[in-house]
Amino acid sequence: IPATVIYEDDEAIAFKDINPVAPTHFLVIPKVRSGLTQLSKAEPANKALLGHLMFVAQHVAKEQGLDNGFRVVVNDGADGCQTVFHVHLHVIGGRQLTWPPG
């Protein structure tokens, strides 16, 4: 699948969402799935990688100019509207977001 990559390191990649819900909307995913299909399936061995994904999310958010804030979303399972079963973070910003979501 073609993607507009905005960040990449040895463990993670970030790219623009193909169906953005805000002016800035990108995904952060691990390069290696390692059985981590959803957050609720995480095991102790995944802690470092999950922390790295969060670090990458805030780093790229700063690079994208989201100085006034942003939202990080992880969809988990059917009730959480997860459609891609490879754990990933949505980073959304660039406008005033509303609450509650969904």
Backbone as CSV, one residue per row, in Angstrom:
resi,resn,N_x,N_y,N_z,CA_x,CA_y,CA_z,C_x,C_y,C_z
1,ILE,0.856,-1.181,0.000,0.000,0.000,0.000,0.893,1.232,0.000
2,PRO,0.705,2.135,-0.941,1.504,3.357,-0.961,1.213,4.214,0.276
3,ALA,2.252,4.875,0.765,2.085,5.715,1.954,2.998,6.933,1.863
4,THR,2.555,8.017,2.509,3.393,9.201,2.654,4.081,9.097,4.005
5,VAL,5.299,8.573,3.984,6.068,8.347,5.214,6.607,9.679,5.713
6,ILE,6.396,9.942,7.013,6.880,11.189,7.610,7.918,10.945,8.698
7,TYR,8.123,9.679,9.074,9.143,9.329,10.067,9.428,7.842,9.949
8,GLU,10.694,7.478,10.196,11.055,6.064,10.197,12.322,5.883,11.013
9,ASP,12.333,4.835,11.837,13.545,4.422,12.537,13.598,2.898,12.497
10,ASP,14.470,2.298,13.287,14.631,0.842,13.242,13.399,0.082,13.715
11,GLU,12.589,0.703,14.588,11.467,0.000,15.200,10.086,0.442,14.733
12,ALA,9.985,1.662,14.218,8.662,2.219,13.921,8.678,3.024,12.637
13,ILE,7.474,3.216,12.118,7.286,4.061,10.942,6.015,4.875,11.163
14,ALA,6.030,6.112,10.705,4.846,6.976,10.789,4.520,7.464,9.391
15,PHE,3.224,7.459,9.085,2.791,7.913,7.767,1.410,8.546,7.875
16,LYS,1.092,9.384,6.893,-0.192,10.083,6.883,-1.336,9.095,6.674
17,ASP,-2.433,9.307,7.403,-3.616,8.468,7.260,-4.259,8.739,5.905
18,ILE,-4.744,7.692,5.246,-5.355,7.872,3.923,-6.772,8.432,4.009
19,ASN,-7.384,8.390,5.200,-8.709,8.971,5.427,-8.660,9.872,6.647
20,PRO,-7.988,11.017,6.557,-7.797,11.854,7.737,-9.112,12.418,8.285
21,VAL,-9.164,12.516,9.628,-10.337,13.092,10.295,-10.040,14.484,10.840
22,ALA,-8.832,14.972,10.600,-8.410,16.302,11.044,-7.310,16.769,10.087
23,PRO,-6.950,18.060,10.148,-5.903,18.548,9.251,-4.592,17.759,9.348
24,THR,-4.251,17.311,10.550,-3.099,16.435,10.728,-3.601,15.119,11.297
25,HIS,-3.329,14.037,10.613,-3.738,12.703,11.070,-2.729,11.721,10.498
26,PHE,-1.929,11.155,11.395,-0.952,10.170,10.952,-0.988,8.951,11.858
27,LEU,-0.418,7.860,11.360,-0.350,6.605,12.095,1.094,6.323,12.474
28,VAL,1.265,5.703,13.633,2.572,5.216,14.069,2.415,3.718,14.280
29,ILE,3.231,2.940,13.585,3.124,1.480,13.693,4.504,0.867,13.910
30,PRO,4.534,-0.277,14.584,5.814,-0.985,14.693,6.153,-1.632,13.358
31,LYS,7.421,-1.690,13.035,7.835,-2.314,11.779,7.641,-3.826,11.806
32,VAL,7.788,-4.416,12.979,7.622,-5.856,13.122,6.378,-6.105,13.968
33,ARG,5.484,-6.875,13.452,4.207,-7.134,14.132,4.399,-7.923,15.424
34,SER,5.247,-8.918,15.425,5.579,-9.720,16.610,4.348,-10.214,17.361
35,GLY,3.290,-10.561,16.656,2.085,-11.061,17.307,1.253,-9.999,17.987
36,LEU,1.683,-8.742,17.906,0.983,-7.652,18.575,-0.120,-7.133,17.658
37,THR,-1.231,-7.858,17.631,-2.336,-7.522,16.741,-3.240,-6.448,17.323
38,GLN,-3.327,-6.378,18.644,-4.127,-5.340,19.293,-3.559,-5.074,20.678
39,LEU,-3.828,-3.888,21.195,-3.262,-3.474,22.471,-3.645,-4.433,23.591
40,SER,-4.862,-4.928,23.582,-5.307,-5.827,24.640,-4.580,-7.170,24.622
41,LYS,-3.830,-7.446,23.587,-3.057,-8.691,23.489,-1.592,-8.481,23.866
42,ALA,-1.239,-7.278,24.296,0.151,-6.971,24.648,0.613,-7.827,25.821
43,GLU,1.887,-8.158,25.784,2.524,-8.939,26.833,3.695,-8.142,27.389
44,PRO,4.239,-8.556,28.546,5.368,-7.817,29.123,6.512,-7.571,28.136
45,ALA,6.749,-8.484,27.232,7.824,-8.313,26.244,7.563,-7.153,25.285
46,ASN,6.326,-6.672,25.205,5.970,-5.586,24.289,6.095,-4.199,24.923
47,LYS,6.397,-4.118,26.216,6.395,-2.821,26.906,7.339,-1.798,26.276
48,ALA,8.553,-2.201,25.976,9.521,-1.253,25.408,9.051,-0.746,24.052
49,LEU,8.534,-1.625,23.218,8.059,-1.216,21.897,6.863,-0.276,22.019
50,LEU,5.930,-0.592,22.899,4.766,0.286,23.077,5.193,1.668,23.561
51,GLY,6.151,1.716,24.466,6.675,3.005,24.917,7.343,3.761,23.784
52,HIS,8.065,3.044,22.945,8.727,3.675,21.809,7.703,4.275,20.848
53,LEU,6.603,3.560,20.605,5.554,4.085,19.724,4.986,5.387,20.269
54,MET,4.777,5.449,21.583,4.271,6.689,22.193,5.293,7.819,22.051
55,PHE,6.573,7.502,22.248,7.607,8.519,22.088,7.638,9.043,20.659
56,VAL,7.573,8.132,19.694,7.563,8.534,18.282,6.345,9.407,18.000
57,ALA,5.187,9.056,18.564,3.965,9.844,18.337,4.163,11.294,18.744
58,GLN,4.709,11.545,19.929,4.886,12.931,20.371,5.993,13.628,19.597
59,HIS,7.036,12.892,19.229,8.134,13.474,18.460,7.643,13.953,17.088
60,VAL,6.903,13.091,16.399,6.398,13.449,15.068,5.331,14.534,15.184
61,ALA,4.518,14.495,16.230,3.522,15.552,16.434,4.204,16.915,16.519
62,LYS,5.309,16.986,17.231,6.064,18.246,17.311,6.597,18.638,15.940
63,GLU,7.158,17.669,15.210,7.672,17.962,13.867,6.570,18.450,12.933
64,GLN,5.344,17.976,13.153,4.204,18.352,12.313,3.561,19.664,12.772
65,GLY,4.126,20.294,13.797,3.637,21.592,14.245,2.425,21.542,15.155
66,LEU,2.179,20.416,15.809,1.016,20.304,16.696,1.354,20.818,18.094
67,ASP,1.792,22.082,18.149,2.245,22.688,19.402,1.118,22.956,20.388
68,ASN,-0.115,23.078,19.907,-1.247,23.361,20.794,-1.930,22.101,21.300
69,GLY,-1.417,20.944,20.922,-1.968,19.688,21.399,-2.396,18.765,20.281
70,PHE,-2.676,17.533,20.669,-3.070,16.493,19.734,-3.707,15.370,20.529
71,ARG,-4.313,14.443,19.831,-4.936,13.271,20.451,-4.268,12.019,19.908
72,VAL,-4.024,11.059,20.804,-3.506,9.746,20.421,-4.620,8.734,20.668
73,VAL,-4.942,7.944,19.636,-6.036,6.983,19.719,-5.513,5.600,19.343
74,VAL,-5.923,4.603,20.127,-5.664,3.202,19.789,-7.017,2.506,19.752
75,ASN,-7.416,2.049,18.583,-8.657,1.276,18.455,-8.334,-0.179,18.784
76,ASP,-9.162,-0.795,19.641,-8.882,-2.160,20.075,-10.136,-3.023,19.971
77,GLY,-10.078,-4.025,19.121,-11.173,-4.970,18.983,-12.375,-4.409,18.242
78,ALA,-13.369,-5.273,18.082,-14.570,-4.908,17.313,-15.301,-3.719,17.920
79,ASP,-15.497,-3.713,19.227,-16.211,-2.599,19.862,-15.399,-1.305,19.850
80,GLY,-14.098,-1.416,19.688,-13.238,-0.238,19.598,-13.005,0.213,18.167
81,CYS,-13.737,-0.374,17.227,-13.659,-0.026,15.800,-12.306,-0.342,15.171
82,GLN,-11.606,-1.341,15.682,-10.349,-1.741,15.062,-10.648,-2.499,13.778
83,THR,-10.058,-2.042,12.676,-10.254,-2.710,11.387,-8.960,-3.285,10.832
84,VAL,-7.819,-2.800,11.316,-6.520,-3.306,10.896,-5.890,-3.961,12.116
85,PHE,-5.673,-5.267,12.047,-5.189,-6.000,13.212,-3.666,-6.094,13.240
86,HIS,-3.085,-4.910,13.384,-1.655,-4.673,13.599,-1.660,-3.428,14.468
87,VAL,-1.248,-3.556,15.726,-1.386,-2.428,16.641,-0.798,-1.163,16.021
88,HIS,-1.507,-0.046,16.163,-1.048,1.223,15.618,-1.690,2.372,16.386
89,LEU,-1.002,3.496,16.393,-1.493,4.711,17.043,-1.958,5.682,15.979
90,HIS,-3.130,6.276,16.189,-3.581,7.401,15.385,-3.189,8.657,16.145
91,VAL,-2.551,9.599,15.481,-2.238,10.899,16.075,-3.011,11.929,15.263
92,ILE,-3.868,12.668,15.976,-4.839,13.562,15.330,-4.710,14.957,15.923
93,GLY,-4.670,15.969,15.062,-4.587,17.338,15.558,-4.722,18.342,14.438
94,GLY,-4.329,19.576,14.744,-4.386,20.644,13.758,-5.675,21.452,13.821
95,ARG,-6.537,21.119,14.763,-7.771,21.881,15.003,-8.242,21.546,16.415
96,GLN,-9.200,22.326,16.915,-9.795,22.020,18.217,-10.605,20.733,18.108
97,LEU,-10.244,19.733,18.867,-10.968,18.463,18.863,-12.095,18.533,19.885
98,THR,-13.116,17.725,19.691,-14.256,17.742,20.610,-14.236,16.506,21.501
99,TRP,-15.017,16.554,22.561,-15.143,15.437,23.503,-16.588,15.307,23.899
100,PRO,-17.142,14.165,24.009,-16.466,12.884,23.841,-16.366,12.488,22.375
101,PRO,-15.365,11.658,22.051,-15.255,11.161,20.681,-16.277,10.054,20.446
102,GLY,-16.439,9.670,19.206,-17.269,8.525,18.857,-18.714,8.812,18.918
